[in-house]
Amino acid sequence: MPKKWLEAQLPLRIKNVIIFKVKNTNEIALLFQSQEPDANKVLQTLADELKEALSIQLCFAFGNPYEAITNISSSFIEAKSALDEATRLFNPNVVNYYHPKGLVGLFENTNEESIHYYCEKILKDLAYPNDQSQKELRNTLKHYLDYNCEITKTATALYLHRNTIKYRIKQCEKLLGLSVKDPENSLNLRLALELSESGNESSEQAEPGA
């Protein structure tokens, strides 16, 4: 019933939206193909109308907007996470938005899909690298954080020159788009490195000297 009702009502108020049922669930997905500044207001109004007419309460959740079609899955996962969080509340909002959960959220929801997504969000290409140079960057980053960002101790542990460590850390920061010394960033990076460890082979072994 809600799907048919939304299919009839939503396109009259918002253009470029696709409505489909999520397989094996009672959930309905809305795919907005363009920015809709009034989406929140429209969905709130529609939810109020349906509740008044049929006593059915709708709850919507949004993932982050993305420009590339290849990122639709990311937005869906974010929306699903926001919806799961909202439905655990006694009186959730009609419209909810995804907010990164960080460390606390991972301990609340540790299913494999959420962990994999978190690791890739934090570590990007260093989460599950196949390229040897990226494996080296990941390994260096992990040792660097393990040694509290001390260049000399990291270089000694990896049998590498100090300048090599400095260069690799700068490359990591460029790839990640953040400072690895920042306490909050460091915490998230440490956690993501540990969580993604099982997906990587022997990248944590000490490298030969250079």
ABEGO torsion letter per residue (X at the ends): XAAAAAAAAAAAABBGBBBBBBBGBABBBBBBABBBAAAAAAAAAAAAAAAAAAGBBBBBBBBBBBABAAAAAAAAAAAAAAAAAAAABABBBABBBBBBAEAAAAAABABAAAAAAAAAAAAEAAABBABAAAAAAAAAAAAAAAAGGBAAAAAAAAGBBAAAAAAAAAAAAAAAGBBAABAAAAAAAAAAAAAAAAABBAAABBBBBX
